[in-house]
Amino acid sequence: MAEKYFKFMVAAFFCIAGLSLCVGVTTPDENYNVSVTQIIDADKGLDLRAVGEVLKKAKDAAAFEALLNDSQSGVNNLDLNADGKVDYIHVTEFGDDAVKGFSLTTEVARGEVQEVATIKIQKGSGGEAEVEYQGNSAIYGQNHYYRSHWSPGLGTGLMLGYLFTRHRPYYSPWGGGSYPGSYRPYSTVPHGTYSGRRRSGDSSYSSSRRSTVGGHLSSPNSGRNATSVKARLKNPTSSQKGFQARRAAKTKGSGGFGRSSSSRFGRSSSLRRGSRSHSSRSFGGK
């Protein structure tokens, strides 16, 4: 009787130990959740050519900001803080007598402003204009420009009339979690869906590695880069690199590779302490 009891206890021990080991071992898919695996590159969240098409339809800076943030326009799919919601884009107007511009920014975290892109517009004597779109280097990489030519016309004429007529420059009044009454935060869409929303005017844009419009003119938000950016960046600043490295380490330590069974289930059981080294070694732990 004693021998049968001993065999039963041994079998039970190995069953429980095996179960603990299997549960304690974690896989990449289990722990690398939406905040890590499904984040797309930041520059794929806002197509500057699509921004140009929206700009043509706006009558002034306030209307431009409203169109950029309209879920129906489909132009904006930016999600720098990786919360699953499209970031609200703020418009700041700047310029001089010869060149007018817009700075597009978003508030990644309270008090952390990230410039996303700038637009410069130089009007010709015949009612035409040269327009240049520059992506922020942290997001789009160094020297990322698009250019387009505006022919005289009613659509672009409204914006040009607004810009080159005396008026108070527009500064977005929104921020700190405050939005226009008509605005409702909305979810991002898969990149394939977003990229399918290309505008018919895309072919009229040319890319460039250097600026040809308003080189003397700087954006008032130049150099504003938020630290707490979770989306992947082409050319992150040192503070952004540090933040993302700390975040990756924290994610790994709390639920990624190397997480042991003892960290998930506690250390009160001698059985779990005994199986800890096995589960850790499975993913390179010591």
C-alpha positions as a Python dict, from the first residue, in 0.01 Angstrom:
ca = {
    (1, 'M'): (0, 0, 0),
    (2, 'A'): (283, 232, 95),
    (3, 'E'): (463, 157, -232),
    (4, 'K'): (151, 241, -441),
    (5, 'Y'): (106, 567, -247),
    (6, 'F'): (472, 659, -308),
    (7, 'K'): (441, 595, -683),
    (8, 'F'): (121, 803, -696),
    (9, 'M'): (289, 1098, -523),
    (10, 'V'): (591, 1081, -755),
    (11, 'A'): (367, 1075, -1063),
    (12, 'A'): (164, 1366, -929),
    (13, 'F'): (481, 1566, -862),
    (14, 'F'): (609, 1532, -1217),
    (15, 'C'): (267, 1612, -1363),
    (16, 'I'): (242, 1934, -1162),
    (17, 'A'): (604, 2028, -1238),
    (18, 'G'): (551, 1970, -1608),
    (19, 'L'): (233, 2179, -1607),
    (20, 'S'): (407, 2465, -1425),
    (21, 'L'): (693, 2458, -1673),
    (22, 'C'): (462, 2466, -1976),
    (23, 'V'): (254, 2751, -1831),
    (24, 'G'): (563, 2944, -1721),
    (25, 'V'): (726, 2940, -2064),
    (26, 'T'): (603, 3235, -2268),
    (27, 'T'): (605, 3287, -2641),
    (28, 'P'): (673, 3606, -2837),
    (29, 'D'): (316, 3617, -2968),
    (30, 'E'): (177, 3589, -2618),
    (31, 'N'): (364, 3882, -2474),
    (32, 'Y'): (434, 4120, -2762),
    (33, 'N'): (89, 4270, -2777),
    (34, 'V'): (-60, 4540, -2998),
    (35, 'S'): (166, 4808, -2849),
    (36, 'V'): (472, 4631, -2990),
    (37, 'T'): (391, 4405, -3283),
    (38, 'Q'): (121, 4606, -3459),
    (39, 'I'): (279, 4951, -3450),
    (40, 'I'): (352, 5069, -3801),
    (41, 'D'): (626, 5311, -3898),
    (42, 'A'): (529, 5663, -3798),
    (43, 'D'): (590, 5803, -4147),
    (44, 'K'): (322, 5573, -4287),
    (45, 'G'): (59, 5739, -4072),
    (46, 'L'): (46, 6066, -4265),
    (47, 'D'): (98, 6079, -4641),
    (48, 'L'): (221, 6431, -4719),
    (49, 'R'): (84, 6413, -5072),
    (50, 'A'): (-261, 6345, -4932),
    (51, 'V'): (-210, 6642, -4701),
    (52, 'G'): (-143, 6852, -5011),
    (53, 'E'): (-475, 6752, -5164),
    (54, 'V'): (-658, 6849, -4846),
    (55, 'L'): (-478, 7185, -4840),
    (56, 'K'): (-612, 7265, -5188),
    (57, 'K'): (-969, 7227, -5059),
    (58, 'A'): (-933, 7449, -4752),
    (59, 'K'): (-1033, 7813, -4755),
    (60, 'D'): (-820, 7911, -4453),
    (61, 'A'): (-598, 7765, -4180),
    (62, 'A'): (-882, 7674, -3944),
    (63, 'A'): (-1061, 7486, -4222),
    (64, 'F'): (-734, 7311, -4308),
    (65, 'E'): (-697, 7187, -3949),
    (66, 'A'): (-1059, 7067, -3947),
    (67, 'L'): (-1010, 6873, -4272),
    (68, 'L'): (-688, 6714, -4150),
    (69, 'N'): (-872, 6578, -3847),
    (70, 'D'): (-1192, 6475, -4022),
    (71, 'S'): (-1234, 6098, -4004),
    (72, 'Q'): (-1420, 6108, -4336),
    (73, 'S'): (-1129, 6266, -4523),
    (74, 'G'): (-909, 5965, -4448),
    (75, 'V'): (-592, 6173, -4471),
    (76, 'N'): (-472, 6117, -4115),
    (77, 'N'): (-378, 5779, -3969),
    (78, 'L'): (-102, 5901, -3739),
    (79, 'D'): (-65, 5730, -3401),
    (80, 'L'): (261, 5833, -3237),
    (81, 'N'): (158, 5736, -2884),
    (82, 'A'): (30, 5395, -2999),
    (83, 'D'): (-304, 5417, -2820),
    (84, 'G'): (-501, 5293, -3120),
    (85, 'K'): (-652, 5638, -3181),
    (86, 'V'): (-558, 5879, -3459),
    (87, 'D'): (-355, 6173, -3326),
    (88, 'Y'): (-513, 6517, -3352),
    (89, 'I'): (-304, 6744, -3577),
    (90, 'H'): (-265, 7109, -3481),
    (91, 'V'): (-195, 7377, -3740),
    (92, 'T'): (26, 7680, -3673),
    (93, 'E'): (59, 7948, -3937),
    (94, 'F'): (384, 8136, -4000),
    (95, 'G'): (557, 8326, -4280),
    (96, 'D'): (672, 8656, -4417),
    (97, 'D'): (570, 8875, -4710),
    (98, 'A'): (712, 8637, -4971),
    (99, 'V'): (649, 8290, -4828),
    (100, 'K'): (369, 8157, -4609),
    (101, 'G'): (380, 7838, -4413),
    (102, 'F'): (203, 7591, -4188),
    (103, 'S'): (353, 7381, -3911),
    (104, 'L'): (170, 7056, -3833),
    (105, 'T'): (215, 6927, -3479),
    (106, 'T'): (61, 6673, -3246),
    (107, 'E'): (64, 6639, -2869),
    (108, 'V'): (207, 6294, -2798),
    (109, 'A'): (169, 6330, -2421),
    (110, 'R'): (57, 6617, -2202),
    (111, 'G'): (300, 6899, -2271),
    (112, 'E'): (503, 6699, -2529),
    (113, 'V'): (469, 6847, -2876),
    (114, 'Q'): (601, 6674, -3186),
    (115, 'E'): (629, 6861, -3513),
    (116, 'V'): (516, 6626, -3790),
    (117, 'A'): (564, 6832, -4104),
    (118, 'T'): (589, 7184, -4245),
    (119, 'I'): (440, 7335, -4557),
    (120, 'K'): (577, 7641, -4738),
    (121, 'I'): (393, 7828, -5012),
    (122, 'Q'): (544, 8083, -5247),
    (123, 'K'): (305, 8272, -5472),
    (124, 'G'): (397, 8373, -5826),
    (125, 'S'): (303, 8689, -6008),
    (126, 'G'): (45, 8511, -6224),
    (127, 'G'): (-160, 8361, -5940),
    (128, 'E'): (29, 8031, -5941),
    (129, 'A'): (224, 7898, -5645),
    (130, 'E'): (503, 7657, -5557),
    (131, 'V'): (425, 7443, -5255),
    (132, 'E'): (675, 7239, -5058),
    (133, 'Y'): (597, 6975, -4793),
    (134, 'Q'): (875, 6869, -4557),
    (135, 'G'): (843, 6573, -4321),
    (136, 'N'): (1002, 6603, -3979),
    (137, 'S'): (1339, 6427, -3987),
    (138, 'A'): (1270, 6214, -3677),
    (139, 'I'): (958, 6071, -3840),
    (140, 'Y'): (1036, 6071, -4214),
    (141, 'G'): (1414, 6067, -4215),
    (142, 'Q'): (1657, 6332, -4331),
    (143, 'N'): (1567, 6560, -4623),
    (144, 'H'): (1219, 6428, -4700),
    (145, 'Y'): (1041, 6674, -4930),
    (146, 'Y'): (752, 6679, -5174),
    (147, 'R'): (676, 6964, -5410),
    (148, 'S'): (373, 7057, -5615),
    (149, 'H'): (276, 7341, -5848),
    (150, 'W'): (-55, 7519, -5804),
    (151, 'S'): (-198, 7661, -6122),
    (152, 'P'): (-430, 7961, -6094),
    (153, 'G'): (-776, 7838, -6004),
    (154, 'L'): (-1075, 7881, -5780),
    (155, 'G'): (-986, 7600, -5540),
    (156, 'T'): (-630, 7697, -5457),
    (157, 'G'): (-716, 8062, -5509),
    (158, 'L'): (-918, 8065, -5187),
    (159, 'M'): (-624, 7952, -4977),
    (160, 'L'): (-379, 8181, -5156),
    (161, 'G'): (-617, 8472, -5114),
    (162, 'Y'): (-638, 8400, -4743),
    (163, 'L'): (-263, 8356, -4694),
    (164, 'F'): (-150, 8663, -4887),
    (165, 'T'): (-413, 8901, -4753),
    (166, 'R'): (-352, 9077, -4425),
    (167, 'H'): (-495, 8874, -4136),
    (168, 'R'): (-415, 8745, -3789),
    (169, 'P'): (-200, 8428, -3823),
    (170, 'Y'): (-377, 8115, -3705),
    (171, 'Y'): (-255, 7923, -3401),
    (172, 'S'): (-450, 7611, -3309),
    (173, 'P'): (-641, 7684, -2986),
    (174, 'W'): (-671, 7316, -2902),
    (175, 'G'): (-452, 7096, -2689),
    (176, 'G'): (-417, 6940, -2346),
    (177, 'G'): (-700, 6700, -2420),
    (178, 'S'): (-928, 6977, -2547),
    (179, 'Y'): (-1083, 6938, -2894),
    (180, 'P'): (-1338, 7122, -3110),
    (181, 'G'): (-1698, 7037, -3024),
    (182, 'S'): (-1749, 6870, -3360),
    (183, 'Y'): (-1443, 6644, -3322),
    (184, 'R'): (-1461, 6288, -3199),
    (185, 'P'): (-1146, 6074, -3156),
    (186, 'Y'): (-1146, 5780, -3395),
    (187, 'S'): (-951, 5458, -3440),
    (188, 'T'): (-663, 5398, -3675),
    (189, 'V'): (-703, 5165, -3973),
    (190, 'P'): (-460, 4902, -4109),
    (191, 'H'): (-185, 5049, -4326),
    (192, 'G'): (-314, 4864, -4632),
    (193, 'T'): (-650, 5037, -4593),
    (194, 'Y'): (-489, 5375, -4540),
    (195, 'S'): (-250, 5346, -4835),
    (196, 'G'): (-548, 5265, -5059),
    (197, 'R'): (-687, 5611, -4995),
    (198, 'R'): (-446, 5777, -5237),
    (199, 'R'): (-569, 6096, -5394),
    (200, 'S'): (-600, 6147, -5767),
    (201, 'G'): (-350, 6433, -5753),
    (202, 'D'): (-66, 6218, -5620),
    (203, 'S'): (102, 6196, -5960),
    (204, 'S'): (151, 6575, -5966),
    (205, 'Y'): (394, 6563, -5672),
    (206, 'S'): (768, 6532, -5709),
    (207, 'S'): (1000, 6420, -5434),
    (208, 'S'): (1324, 6594, -5346),
    (209, 'R'): (1618, 6572, -5107),
    (210, 'R'): (1654, 6947, -5071),
    (211, 'S'): (1443, 7253, -5010),
    (212, 'T'): (1366, 7494, -5293),
    (213, 'V'): (1097, 7709, -5130),
    (214, 'G'): (1152, 7952, -4844),
    (215, 'G'): (1488, 7822, -4735),
    (216, 'H'): (1533, 8134, -4522),
    (217, 'L'): (1212, 8071, -4330),
    (218, 'S'): (1197, 7852, -4020),
    (219, 'S'): (895, 7695, -3858),
    (220, 'P'): (813, 7825, -3508),
    (221, 'N'): (802, 7460, -3398),
    (222, 'S'): (1132, 7364, -3552),
    (223, 'G'): (1319, 7125, -3325),
    (224, 'R'): (1015, 7030, -3120),
    (225, 'N'): (1037, 6654, -3075),
    (226, 'A'): (839, 6469, -2811),
    (227, 'T'): (1024, 6210, -2604),
    (228, 'S'): (735, 5967, -2546),
    (229, 'V'): (690, 5850, -2905),
    (230, 'K'): (605, 5479, -2920),
    (231, 'A'): (571, 5444, -3298),
    (232, 'R'): (878, 5343, -3499),
    (233, 'L'): (1081, 5640, -3620),
    (234, 'K'): (1318, 5675, -3914),
    (235, 'N'): (1565, 5906, -3737),
    (236, 'P'): (1478, 5931, -3367),
    (237, 'T'): (1643, 6185, -3141),
    (238, 'S'): (1862, 6062, -2854),
    (239, 'S'): (1580, 6117, -2604),
    (240, 'Q'): (1337, 5925, -2825),
    (241, 'K'): (1586, 5639, -2861),
    (242, 'G'): (1629, 5628, -2486),
    (243, 'F'): (1256, 5624, -2423),
    (244, 'Q'): (1193, 5346, -2672),
    (245, 'A'): (1483, 5140, -2535),
    (246, 'R'): (1351, 5172, -2179),
    (247, 'R'): (1003, 5085, -2295),
    (248, 'A'): (1127, 4777, -2482),
    (249, 'A'): (1321, 4662, -2176),
    (250, 'K'): (1020, 4716, -1953),
    (251, 'T'): (795, 4523, -2191),
    (252, 'K'): (1046, 4242, -2206),
    (253, 'G'): (1090, 4229, -1830),
    (254, 'S'): (719, 4235, -1754),
    (255, 'G'): (599, 3998, -2021),
    (256, 'G'): (844, 3938, -2304),
    (257, 'F'): (1134, 3704, -2368),
    (258, 'G'): (1306, 3583, -2052),
    (259, 'R'): (1002, 3600, -1829),
    (260, 'S'): (1005, 3308, -1588),
    (261, 'S'): (728, 3108, -1432),
    (262, 'S'): (818, 3239, -1088),
    (263, 'S'): (762, 3600, -1196),
    (264, 'R'): (415, 3515, -1321),
    (265, 'F'): (297, 3294, -1037),
    (266, 'G'): (498, 3412, -735),
    (267, 'R'): (771, 3245, -534),
    (268, 'S'): (582, 3096, -239),
    (269, 'S'): (592, 2746, -380),
    (270, 'S'): (912, 2543, -367),
    (271, 'L'): (790, 2367, -681),
    (272, 'R'): (783, 2699, -872),
    (273, 'R'): (1126, 2792, -746),
    (274, 'G'): (1253, 2461, -871),
    (275, 'S'): (1104, 2503, -1217),
    (276, 'R'): (1216, 2865, -1255),
    (277, 'S'): (1557, 2785, -1402),
    (278, 'H'): (1403, 2555, -1664),
    (279, 'S'): (1156, 2814, -1792),
    (280, 'S'): (1420, 3089, -1795),
    (281, 'R'): (1671, 2885, -1992),
    (282, 'S'): (1407, 2817, -2257),
    (283, 'F'): (1443, 3178, -2379),
    (284, 'G'): (1802, 3255, -2296),
    (285, 'G'): (1759, 3332, -1926),
    (286, 'K'): (2034, 3270, -1677),
}
